[in-house]
């Protein structure tokens, strides 16, 4: 039985350093189904892997909670 992995890259505004990456990663990691998060402040991108599709509203709320703005899918 193979498990489907959903991978989405999002554009995030306002990340400038490692602390920013950690804040965004921590919030996104708490979403149900998320298995991996890779934030890249220099590019303003965050890649999320999950075992189910994620709603953009949930991703937006998590990024907002971290203090940044979700621009949308990259």
C-alpha positions in Angstrom: 0.0 0.0 0.0 1.5 3.3 -1.1 0.9 6.5 0.7 0.3 9.6 -1.3 2.4 12.6 -0.4 1.0 16.1 -1.2 3.8 18.6 -1.7 2.9 22.3 -2.2 5.2 25.3 -2.3 3.8 28.6 -1.0 5.1 32.2 -1.3 5.4 33.9 2.1 6.1 37.6 2.5 8.2 39.0 5.3 10.5 36.1 6.1 14.1 37.4 6.4 16.1 35.1 8.7 16.3 31.7 10.3 14.1 32.8 13.2 11.4 33.7 10.6 11.8 30.2 9.0 11.4 28.5 12.4 8.3 30.5 13.3 6.6 29.7 10.0 7.7 26.0 10.1 6.5 25.5 13.7 3.0 26.9 12.9 2.7 24.9 9.7 4.0 21.7 11.3 1.1 21.9 13.8 -1.5 21.5 11.0 -3.1 18.1 10.8 -1.5 15.8 8.2 1.7 17.9 7.8 4.7 15.6 7.7 7.5 18.0 6.6 8.0 21.8 6.2 11.0 23.5 4.6 11.0 27.3 4.8 13.5 29.4 2.8 13.6 33.0 3.9 16.0 34.1 1.1 13.5 32.9 -1.5 10.4 33.8 0.4 9.2 30.2 -0.1 7.9 27.4 2.1 7.4 23.8 0.9 4.9 21.7 2.9 4.5 18.0 2.6 1.4 16.4 4.0 -0.5 13.1 3.8 -3.6 14.9 2.6 -4.4 18.1 0.6 -4.2 21.2 2.7 -6.8 24.0 2.5 -5.2 27.4 1.6 -7.3 29.0 4.4 -5.6 26.7 7.0 -2.1 27.4 5.6 -2.9 31.2 5.5 -4.1 31.1 9.2 -0.9 29.3 10.3 1.4 31.7 8.4 -0.6 34.7 9.8 -0.2 33.3 13.4 3.5 33.2 12.8 3.4 36.9 11.9 3.9 36.7 8.2 1.7 36.9 5.1 0.8 34.1 2.8 0.9 35.4 -0.8 -0.4 32.2 -2.3 0.9 29.1 -4.1 4.4 29.6 -5.7 
